[in-house]
Amino acid sequence: MTDIVIYHNPECGTSRNALAIIRNAGIEPHVVEYLKTPPSRALLESLIERAAMTPRALLREKGTPFADLGLDNPDLTDA
């Protein structure tokens, strides 16, 4: 069993490239297609904490409704 887990979207070129890099290194990661199996809130909170990031830092801004949803508002909290 591998310790590497990739939360993967097969429609995303960046995700496909990351998976290819891992596999080309001779590692077969545990692949979770997050659109089919969404992570729980608890898992997301754990991953965010372990990555030492904020939820906002993980959000994709380009090509998404990020601004339309008001997520670019600096007054919003991460709660």
N, CA, C and O atoms as a printed pandas DataFrame, in Angstrom:
     atom_number atom_name residue_name chain_id  residue_number  x_coord  y_coord  z_coord
0              1         N          MET        A               1    0.842   -1.181    0.000
1              2        CA          MET        A               1    0.000    0.000    0.000
2              3         C          MET        A               1    0.884    1.240    0.000
3              4         O          MET        A               1    1.861    1.316    0.745
4              5         N          THR        A               2    0.538    2.202   -0.833
5              6        CA          THR        A               2    1.324    3.423   -0.939
6              7         C          THR        A               2    0.828    4.476    0.043
7              8         O          THR        A               2   -0.334    4.466    0.448
8              9         N          ASP        A               3    1.719    5.376    0.416
9             10        CA          ASP        A               3    1.348    6.482    1.288
10            11         C          ASP        A               3    0.895    7.696    0.495
11            12         O          ASP        A               3    0.454    8.686    1.079
12            13         N          ILE        A               4    0.996    7.634   -0.819
13            14        CA          ILE        A               4    0.638    8.782   -1.648
14            15         C          ILE        A               4   -0.816    8.671   -2.078
15            16         O          ILE        A               4   -1.254    7.662   -2.632
16            17         N          VAL        A               5   -1.545    9.743   -1.805
17            18        CA          VAL        A               5   -2.946    9.831   -2.217
18            19         C          VAL        A               5   -3.064   11.050   -3.112
19            20         O          VAL        A               5   -2.576   12.126   -2.767
20            21         N          ILE        A               6   -3.709   10.889   -4.258
21            22        CA          ILE        A               6   -3.976   12.020   -5.135
22            23         C          ILE        A               6   -5.484   12.153   -5.285
23            24         O          ILE        A               6   -6.182   11.204   -5.641
24            25         N          TYR        A               7   -5.963   13.357   -5.004
25            26        CA          TYR        A               7   -7.375   13.669   -5.207
26            27         C          TYR        A               7   -7.453   14.176   -6.638
27            28         O          TYR        A               7   -7.007   15.281   -6.946
28            29         N          HIS        A               8   -8.017   13.365   -7.491
29            30        CA          HIS        A               8   -7.850   13.482   -8.935
30            31         C          HIS        A               8   -9.150   13.812   -9.652
31            32         O          HIS        A               8  -10.225   13.327   -9.299
32            33         N          ASN        A               9   -9.016   14.656  -10.674
33            34        CA          ASN        A               9  -10.106   14.929  -11.609
34            35         C          ASN        A               9   -9.579   14.555  -12.991
35            36         O          ASN        A               9   -8.740   15.273  -13.536
36            37         N          PRO        A              10  -10.045   13.457  -13.568
37            38        CA          PRO        A              10   -9.517   13.011  -14.854
38            39         C          PRO        A              10   -9.773   13.989  -15.998
39            40         O          PRO        A              10   -9.167   13.860  -17.062
40            41         N          GLU        A              11  -10.654   14.958  -15.801
41            42        CA          GLU        A              11  -10.921   15.963  -16.834
42            43         C          GLU        A              11   -9.954   17.146  -16.747
43            44         O          GLU        A              11   -9.944   18.006  -17.629
44            45         N          CYS        A              12   -9.155   17.191  -15.701
45            46        CA          CYS        A              12   -8.242   18.311  -15.461
46            47         C          CYS        A              12   -6.839   17.953  -15.935
47            48         O          CYS        A              12   -6.257   16.964  -15.488
48            49         N          GLY        A              13   -6.302   18.763  -16.841
49            50        CA          GLY        A              13   -4.971   18.510  -17.374
50            51         C          GLY        A              13   -3.889   18.549  -16.314
51            52         O          GLY        A              13   -2.969   17.730  -16.343
52            53         N          THR        A              14   -3.978   19.475  -15.386
53            54        CA          THR        A              14   -2.986   19.566  -14.317
54            55         C          THR        A              14   -3.013   18.313  -13.455
55            56         O          THR        A              14   -1.967   17.788  -13.074
56            57         N          SER        A              15   -4.209   17.840  -13.151
57            58        CA          SER        A              15   -4.355   16.625  -12.348
58            59         C          SER        A              15   -3.800   15.414  -13.099
59            60         O          SER        A              15   -3.108   14.581  -12.514
60            61         N          ARG        A              16   -4.103   15.319  -14.391
61            62        CA          ARG        A              16   -3.576   14.211  -15.195
62            63         C          ARG        A              16   -2.056   14.256  -15.243
63            64         O          ARG        A              16   -1.399   13.219  -15.143
64            65         N          ASN        A              17   -1.490   15.457  -15.397
65            66        CA          ASN        A              17   -0.033   15.598  -15.440
66            67         C          ASN        A              17    0.604   15.207  -14.110
67            68         O          ASN        A              17    1.632   14.529  -14.089
68            69         N          ALA        A              18    0.005   15.626  -13.012
69            70        CA          ALA        A              18    0.538   15.271  -11.691
70            71         C          ALA        A              18    0.512   13.760  -11.492
71            72         O          ALA        A              18    1.472   13.178  -10.987
72            73         N          LEU        A              19   -0.583   13.131  -11.889
73            74        CA          LEU        A              19   -0.690   11.676  -11.765
74            75         C          LEU        A              19    0.371   10.987  -12.625
75            76         O          LEU        A              19    0.974   10.002  -12.200
76            77         N          ALA        A              20    0.596   11.503  -13.825
77            78        CA          ALA        A              20    1.612   10.925  -14.713
78            79         C          ALA        A              20    3.010   11.055  -14.109
79            80         O          ALA        A              20    3.810   10.123  -14.202
80            81         N          ILE        A              21    3.311   12.191  -13.496
81            82        CA          ILE        A              21    4.624   12.394  -12.873
82            83         C          ILE        A              21    4.843   11.382  -11.754
83            84         O          ILE        A              21    5.914   10.786  -11.637
84            85         N          ILE        A              22    3.816   11.198  -10.938
85            86        CA          ILE        A              22    3.917   10.231   -9.831
86            87         C          ILE        A              22    4.150    8.827  -10.380
87            88         O          ILE        A              22    5.027    8.102   -9.912
88            89         N          ARG        A              23    3.360    8.458  -11.368
89            90        CA          ARG        A              23    3.491    7.111  -11.943
90            91         C          ARG        A              23    4.821    6.929  -12.663
91            92         O          ARG        A              23    5.412    5.851  -12.603
92            93         N          ASN        A              24    5.301    7.972  -13.347
93            94        CA          ASN        A              24    6.595    7.883  -14.036
94            95         C          ASN        A              24    7.750    7.728  -13.055
95            96         O          ASN        A              24    8.835    7.284  -13.430
96            97         N          ALA        A              25    7.514    8.096  -11.798
97            98        CA          ALA        A              25    8.527    7.908  -10.756
98            99         C          ALA        A              25    8.479    6.490  -10.197
99           100         O          ALA        A              25    9.214    6.153   -9.269
100          101         N          GLY        A              26    7.602    5.660  -10.775
101          102        CA          GLY        A              26    7.504    4.273  -10.338
102          103         C          GLY        A              26    6.611    4.061   -9.131
103          104         O          GLY        A              26    6.681    3.026   -8.468
104          105         N          ILE        A              27    5.778    5.040   -8.852
105          106        CA          ILE        A              27    4.887    4.964   -7.690
106          107         C          ILE        A              27    3.451    4.872   -8.182
107          108         O          ILE        A              27    3.033    5.629   -9.059
108          109         N          GLU        A              28    2.712    3.953   -7.618
109          110        CA          GLU        A              28    1.283    3.859   -7.932
110          111         C          GLU        A              28    0.518    4.405   -6.728
111          112         O          GLU        A              28    0.401    3.735   -5.702
112          113         N          PRO        A              29   -0.003    5.628   -6.862
113          114        CA          PRO        A              29   -0.700    6.241   -5.731
114          115         C          PRO        A              29   -2.115    5.698   -5.570
115          116         O          PRO        A              29   -2.665    5.059   -6.467
116          117         N          HIS        A              30   -2.675    5.964   -4.420
117          118        CA          HIS        A              30   -4.105    5.710   -4.211
118          119         C          HIS        A              30   -4.821    6.898   -4.851
119          120         O          HIS        A              30   -4.618    8.038   -4.433
120          121         N          VAL        A              31   -5.648    6.647   -5.850
121          122        CA          VAL        A              31   -6.329    7.711   -6.594
122          123         C          VAL        A              31   -7.765    7.826   -6.106
123          124         O          VAL        A              31   -8.516    6.851   -6.105
124          125         N          VAL        A              32   -8.134    9.037   -5.690
125          126        CA          VAL        A              32   -9.500    9.322   -5.273
126          127         C          VAL        A              32  -10.072   10.329   -6.264
127          128         O          VAL        A              32   -9.613   11.470   -6.330
128          129         N          GLU        A              33  -11.062    9.913   -7.026
129          130        CA          GLU        A              33  -11.736   10.846   -7.931
130          131         C          GLU        A              33  -12.739   11.629   -7.088
131          132         O          GLU        A              33  -13.846   11.165   -6.817
132          133         N          TYR        A              34  -12.324   12.822   -6.684
133          134        CA          TYR        A              34  -13.088   13.581   -5.703
134          135         C          TYR        A              34  -14.458   14.036   -6.187
135          136         O          TYR        A              34  -15.319   14.361   -5.369
136          137         N          LEU        A              35  -14.676   14.067   -7.496
137          138        CA          LEU        A              35  -16.009   14.421   -7.986
138          139         C          LEU        A              35  -16.977   13.254   -7.808
139          140         O          LEU        A              35  -18.183   13.453   -7.658
140          141         N          LYS        A              36  -16.440   12.040   -7.827
141          142        CA          LYS        A              36  -17.264   10.848   -7.605
142          143         C          LYS        A              36  -17.385   10.521   -6.118
143          144         O          LYS        A              36  -18.422   10.045   -5.656
144          145         N          THR        A              37  -16.318   10.784   -5.385
145          146        CA          THR        A              37  -16.280   10.491   -3.952
146          147         C          THR        A              37  -15.797   11.741   -3.218
147          148         O          THR        A              37  -14.620   11.834   -2.869
148          149         N          PRO        A              38  -16.687   12.695   -2.980
149          150        CA          PRO        A              38  -16.264   13.940   -2.328
150          151         C          PRO        A              38  -15.741   13.692   -0.912
151          152         O          PRO        A              38  -16.272   12.853   -0.185
152          153         N          PRO        A              39  -14.704   14.423   -0.531
153          154        CA          PRO        A              39  -14.179   14.276    0.824
154          155         C          PRO        A              39  -15.143   14.890    1.839
155          156         O          PRO        A              39  -15.900   15.807    1.518
156          157         N          SER        A              40  -15.102   14.381    3.040
157          158        CA          SER        A              40  -15.925   14.937    4.116
158          159         C          SER        A              40  -15.331   16.267    4.572
159          160         O          SER        A              40  -14.180   16.587    4.275
160          161         N          ARG        A              41  -16.129   17.023    5.291
161          162        CA          ARG        A              41  -15.633   18.282    5.849
162          163         C          ARG        A              41  -14.434   18.014    6.766
163          164         O          ARG        A              41  -13.442   18.742    6.735
164          165         N          ALA        A              42  -14.539   16.960    7.581
165          166        CA          ALA        A              42  -13.448   16.631    8.511
166          167         C          ALA        A              42  -12.157   16.319    7.757
167          168         O          ALA        A              42  -11.079   16.748    8.169
168          169         N          LEU        A              43  -12.261   15.575    6.658
169          170        CA          LEU        A              43  -11.067   15.264    5.870
170          171         C          LEU        A              43  -10.496   16.527    5.246
171          172         O          LEU        A              43   -9.281   16.726    5.257
172          173         N          LEU        A              44  -11.354   17.383    4.701
173          174        CA          LEU        A              44  -10.872   18.642    4.125
174          175         C          LEU        A              44  -10.154   19.480    5.178
175          176         O          LEU        A              44   -9.080   20.023    4.917
176          177         N          GLU        A              45  -10.742   19.585    6.358
177          178        CA          GLU        A              45  -10.108   20.360    7.427
178          179         C          GLU        A              45   -8.745   19.772    7.790
179          180         O          GLU        A              45   -7.792   20.515    8.025
180          181         N          SER        A              46   -8.650   18.453    7.836
181          182        CA          SER        A              46   -7.387   17.791    8.148
182          183         C          SER        A              46   -6.341   18.053    7.063
183          184         O          SER        A              46   -5.189   18.358    7.371
184          185         N          LEU        A              47   -6.739   17.934    5.808
185          186        CA          LEU        A              47   -5.810   18.164    4.699
186          187         C          LEU        A              47   -5.327   19.611    4.675
187          188         O          LEU        A              47   -4.146   19.873    4.448
188          189         N          ILE        A              48   -6.241   20.544    4.909
189          190        CA          ILE        A              48   -5.882   21.965    4.918
190          191         C          ILE        A              48   -4.899   22.251    6.045
191          192         O          ILE        A              48   -3.924   22.980    5.856
192          193         N          GLU        A              49   -5.156   21.678    7.215
193          194        CA          GLU        A              49   -4.254   21.878    8.355
194          195         C          GLU        A              49   -2.878   21.276    8.073
195          196         O          GLU        A              49   -1.856   21.910    8.335
196          197         N          ARG        A              50   -2.851   20.056    7.541
197          198        CA          ARG        A              50   -1.572   19.392    7.250
198          199         C          ARG        A              50   -0.782   20.130    6.177
199          200         O          ARG        A              50    0.449   20.112    6.188
200          201         N          ALA        A              51   -1.482   20.779    5.250
201          202        CA          ALA        A              51   -0.814   21.534    4.188
202          203         C          ALA        A              51   -0.407   22.931    4.650
203          204         O          ALA        A              51    0.266   23.660    3.921
204          205         N          ALA        A              52   -0.816   23.301    5.861
205          206        CA          ALA        A              52   -0.526   24.632    6.413
206          207         C          ALA        A              52   -0.991   25.728    5.457
207          208         O          ALA        A              52   -0.278   26.697    5.198
208          209         N          MET        A              53   -2.209   25.545    4.940
209          210        CA          MET        A              53   -2.800   26.511    4.014
210          211         C          MET        A              53   -4.150   26.956    4.557
211          212         O          MET        A              53   -4.661   26.406    5.533
212          213         N          THR        A              54   -4.712   27.958    3.908
213          214        CA          THR        A              54   -6.071   28.376    4.231
214          215         C          THR        A              54   -6.995   27.813    3.163
215          216         O          THR        A              54   -6.552   27.523    2.052
216          217         N          PRO        A              55   -8.266   27.656    3.484
217          218        CA          PRO        A              55   -9.205   27.185    2.458
218          219         C          PRO        A              55   -9.191   28.077    1.215
219          220         O          PRO        A              55   -9.258   27.581    0.091
220          221         N          ARG        A              56   -9.104   29.376    1.417
221          222        CA          ARG        A              56   -9.106   30.308    0.286
222          223         C          ARG        A              56   -7.907   30.082   -0.632
223          224         O          ARG        A              56   -8.026   30.216   -1.850
224          225         N          ALA        A              57   -6.769   29.744   -0.064
225          226        CA          ALA        A              57   -5.562   29.520   -0.866
226          227         C          ALA        A              57   -5.704   28.309   -1.780
227          228         O          ALA        A              57   -4.999   28.201   -2.784
228          229         N          LEU        A              58   -6.604   27.408   -1.441
229          230        CA          LEU        A              58   -6.803   26.202   -2.246
230          231         C          LEU        A              58   -7.765   26.408   -3.408
231          232         O          LEU        A              58   -7.823   25.589   -4.326
232          233         N          LEU        A              59   -8.520   27.503   -3.368
233          234        CA          LEU        A              59   -9.543   27.717   -4.387
234          235         C          LEU        A              59   -8.947   28.143   -5.717
235          236         O          LEU        A              59   -8.033   28.966   -5.774
236          237         N          ARG        A              60   -9.470   27.580   -6.763
237          238        CA          ARG        A              60   -9.091   27.982   -8.116
238          239         C          ARG        A              60   -9.899   29.224   -8.471
239          240         O          ARG        A              60  -11.117   29.251   -8.294
240          241         N          GLU        A              61   -9.223   30.242   -8.967
241          242        CA          GLU        A              61   -9.892   31.497   -9.278
242          243         C          GLU        A              61  -10.212   31.637  -10.764
243          244         O          GLU        A              61  -11.294   32.102  -11.123
244          245         N          LYS        A              62   -9.288   31.243  -11.619
245          246        CA          LYS        A              62   -9.475   31.425  -13.062
246          247         C          LYS        A              62  -10.409   30.363  -13.621
247          248         O          LYS        A              62  -10.304   29.183  -13.283
248          249         N          GLY        A              63  -11.327   30.800  -14.483
249          250        CA          GLY        A              63  -12.226   29.866  -15.144
250          251         C          GLY        A              63  -13.280   29.284  -14.221
251          252         O          GLY        A              63  -13.853   28.233  -14.507
252          253         N          THR        A              64  -13.537   29.972  -13.108
253          254        CA          THR        A              64  -14.539   29.514  -12.148
254          255         C          THR        A              64  -15.412   30.702  -11.740
255          256         O          THR        A              64  -15.085   31.845  -12.058
256          257         N          PRO        A              65  -16.505   30.444  -11.048
257          258        CA          PRO        A              65  -17.348   31.557  -10.571
258          259         C          PRO        A              65  -16.828   32.180   -9.272
259          260         O          PRO        A              65  -17.618   32.719   -8.498
260          261         N          PHE        A              66  -15.536   32.118   -9.020
261          262        CA          PHE        A              66  -14.921   32.616   -7.792
262          263         C          PHE        A              66  -15.397   34.031   -7.458
263          264         O          PHE        A              66  -15.938   34.261   -6.376
264          265         N          ALA        A              67  -15.202   34.970   -8.367
265          266        CA          ALA        A              67  -15.585   36.359   -8.107
266          267         C          ALA        A              67  -17.101   36.526   -8.105
267          268         O          ALA        A              67  -17.641   37.272   -7.288
268          269         N          ASP        A              68  -17.788   35.839   -9.011
269          270        CA          ASP        A              68  -19.250   35.947   -9.074
270          271         C          ASP        A              68  -19.906   35.535   -7.760
271          272         O          ASP        A              68  -20.957   36.060   -7.396
272          273         N          LEU        A              69  -19.288   34.600   -7.055
273          274        CA          LEU        A              69  -19.823   34.141   -5.771
274          275         C          LEU        A              69  -19.358   35.010   -4.602
275          276         O          LEU        A              69  -19.716   34.765   -3.450
276          277         N          GLY        A              70  -18.558   36.025   -4.917
277          278        CA          GLY        A              70  -18.076   36.922   -3.876
278          279         C          GLY        A              70  -16.936   36.356   -3.047
279          280         O          GLY        A              70  -16.628   36.874   -1.974
280          281         N          LEU        A              71  -16.309   35.295   -3.542
281          282        CA          LEU        A              71  -15.237   34.668   -2.777
282          283         C          LEU        A              71  -13.947   35.481   -2.783
283          284         O          LEU        A              71  -13.011   35.174   -2.045
284          285         N          ASP        A              72  -13.900   36.517   -3.615
285          286        CA          ASP        A              72  -12.738   37.400   -3.640
286          287         C          ASP        A              72  -12.845   38.510   -2.589
287          288         O          ASP        A              72  -11.959   39.358   -2.489
288          289         N          ASN        A              73  -13.916   38.504   -1.818
289          290        CA          ASN        A              73  -14.137   39.500   -0.777
290          291         C          ASN        A              73  -13.185   39.223    0.389
291          292         O          ASN        A              73  -13.296   38.184    1.040
292          293         N          PRO        A              74  -12.246   40.143    0.661
293          294        CA          PRO        A              74  -11.271   39.901    1.727
294          295         C          PRO        A              74  -11.894   39.875    3.127
295          296         O          PRO        A              74  -11.258   39.425    4.080
296          297         N          ASP        A              75  -13.126   40.353    3.251
297          298        CA          ASP        A              75  -13.789   40.348    4.558
298          299         C          ASP        A              75  -14.375   38.987    4.917
299          300         O          ASP        A              75  -14.769   38.771    6.064
300          301         N          LEU        A              76  -14.439   38.067    3.959
301          302        CA          LEU        A              76  -14.959   36.731    4.249
302          303         C          LEU        A              76  -13.957   35.962    5.104
303          304         O          LEU        A              76  -12.745   36.090    4.931
304          305         N          THR        A              77  -14.477   35.172    6.016
305          306        CA          THR        A              77  -13.610   34.335    6.842
306          307         C          THR        A              77  -13.528   32.944    6.232
307          308         O          THR        A              77  -14.275   32.626    5.306
308          309         N          ASP        A              78  -12.641   32.128    6.736
309          310        CA          ASP        A              78  -12.493   30.753    6.261
310          311         C          ASP        A              78  -13.429   29.793    6.982
311          312         O          ASP        A              78  -13.452   28.602    6.672
312          313         N          ALA        A              79  -14.191   30.292    7.928
313          314        CA          ALA        A              79  -15.095   29.424    8.706
314          315         C          ALA        A              79  -16.214   28.873    7.855
315          316         O          ALA        A              79  -17.059   28.128    8.353
